[in-house]
């Protein structure tokens, strides 16, 4: 399991999720004195119930800790980043009993995009989200806030070599689908009910060459309005949501 480090997480959803799902790693909670939002009181009550130190402080103090992020009157000092490494992947896939769903993000740089991807992934019930350790944004305070608690709810697996990890997944019977707008194959024509990994590229460049080469099949999302509108591709977090919920649709259908 991943390395521990101290960081501040900000925002009501992120702090509430950390208190609920990972209280052992929440060192203290700072809440705005005189805040009217009833959820602030709920966070305080739950944190105290779990033995977490809680302090009421001035808004200016929270502004300084939050580093420019919108904190909504709640921040927490967190002593761990809940990440996994590639050695955890086989066990996660095996535990899914033939219905693993992995979201693999190849070099996403924007923390807001990663946070939104995690939020969609949690809602879709993914087995894990896989990200590279290098040349990609990691789970930080902005990601946690944008994910609305999802960063604490699902395994985020950091891998050293993405191509190698894809090969190991294939050995476990996971079918790897890479999203590529140039592909003639539609995602909607693919059977996604078994062990599946959906691989999406980062902003701008899309899938890297080696990543593309390690996919079993490249697929595209049909975009009938692309030519007329001038929109050639979707934001990675939007595309991730569409792809994940096509899997959900097939599995529930």
Buried (B, 14 or more C-beta within 10 A) or exposed (E): EBEEEEBBBBBBBBBBBBBBBBBEBBEBBBBBBEBEBEBBEEBBEBBEEEEBEBEBBEEEBBBEBBEEBEBBBBBBBBBBBBBBBBEBBEEBBEEBEEBBBBBBBBBBBBBBBBBBBBBBBBBBBBBBBBBBBEEBBBBBBBBBBBBBBBBBBBBBBBBEBBBEBBEBBBEEEBBBBBBBBEBEEEBEEBEBEEBBBBBBBBBEEBBBEEBBEBBBEBBBBEEEEBEEEEEEBBBBBBBBBEBBBBBBEBBEE
